[in-house]
Structures are given as structure tokens and as C-alpha cells.
Amino acid sequence: MADLAAFTTATSFPLKSIATIDPGRVLIVAPHPDDETLGCGGAIALLRSHHYPVQVLVVSDGTMSHPRSRKFPAPILRQLREQETINALRILGVESENVRFLRLPDSLIENHIDLAIVQVRTYLQATVPTTIFLPWRCDPHPDHRATWQLFDRAIESLSFSPRIIEYPIWDWDPEQRGTVATTAKVIGWRLDTAEVGTLKQNAIAQYRSQTTDLINDDPEGFRLTAELLSNFAQPWELFFEEI
Ligand SMILES: [Zn+2]
């Protein structure tokens, strides 16, 4: 299993250039609108600059970030977050026709795996990705783990076997890190994203609902802290792969 202590010394993981990865058709899967940009924004920008086709699938509707806001009730919040995703991905080189929203209920993905599996399988059969970026199977956030499980099960019965690359999000928070373990043999590596660092930060900034006080009428509303965001401002991104 991945050495979670290595999150504090992540620079010990080997650094690869995009040229050494030949991913073919790429699908990026995000449990919430923003995970794709935080965890894989550099990879997406590099892949697009090398003309690899990239599709993005966002699994949940993201409506639990500010559940008590009156100004942004669920349908409005969903629309806002989806628009933020489209804006962020356009900066990274992915046009809106290549972005799909599954709209499962935020925080409850786990309860909807059985229903969503058919939809996901149909999507995968139609798009036939060569490489899929999934959330890290041991991420402390249940929606992230449930998203990995949803795709792990959907992939099982396909006639092709995509390469799976996993990206961590909430393990970067030292208070949540390492609460879930796996017996799978996993290796970590870093992708050199230095040349697209500014693009990635511009894309993250599109998520105003998550990074600013745009929604200011829910005292319990979610906010990506500067501390957490600093982990996604490195000149590389960290990925895991089962071996
Ligand atoms: Zn998330």
C-alpha cells in the first residue's frame, strides 16, 4: 500500500514528464465539481497541450457545500458549480461538450452505486477511454471512495481494461490523512506540471463558490482553505497506481 507518511515528503516519489506517459483517450472522474482541477488540473492542461482527447465526468451535484444558503438553494448551487467546472476546464483546454455531470446526490454517492453503475458502464462503452483518472481509493472522503468503487465495479464487466491512475485530495489534510487503508500494492509517482502551473491556478480560481465568500449566508458553508490549496500549487501532481 502507499506509504501515507510520504504525503509529508511527497518529493521522494519519482518525477515523470508528460512525454513518458502515453495515455491515449483520457477520462478524468471527479466526485465533486473541483476535484478534477485540484487533483489533475496540471495533468489535464498538459494532456490537452499534447492533443490527447480528455473527457471529464463529475459524479455528484456538489449541492452540499452550502446546504443552508438561501441565496443559493440546491438547484442554483448546482448550476453555479457546474458553470465553475466548465469555466475551469475551458482554461485547461477541455470544451464543455467533453464534460458530463452525473448529478448523484452530494455526500450520498455510496447509496447510489447500484443505480449509477449501468449509466457509468454505458458511458464507458461509448467513450472507450484508454486511461481513467479516479479519486484515490483510500481518500478519507466517503464520496471519493464511493466514486472509486462505482468505477471499479463498472469496469469489471467491460470488454477492455483501461489503465487506472488515482489522485489523492483529502489525504493532503493532515487531520484526515491515512484513516483508510488498502491491501493493494500501490506505487506513487509525480507528474511534472511546472509549465502549466499558472493555468492550473487560474482554473482553481474559477471555483469562486469554494474559494471565496461568494456564498456568504451559510455560516457552516464549505471553504477550501489556503493551507489545503497550497498542496495543489506544487509544480507537480501526485498519482497512485496499483501494480
Ligand atoms: Zn471532493
Residues whose N, C-alpha, C, O or C-beta is under 5 A from the ligand:
A	BS01	ZN	P31 H32 D35
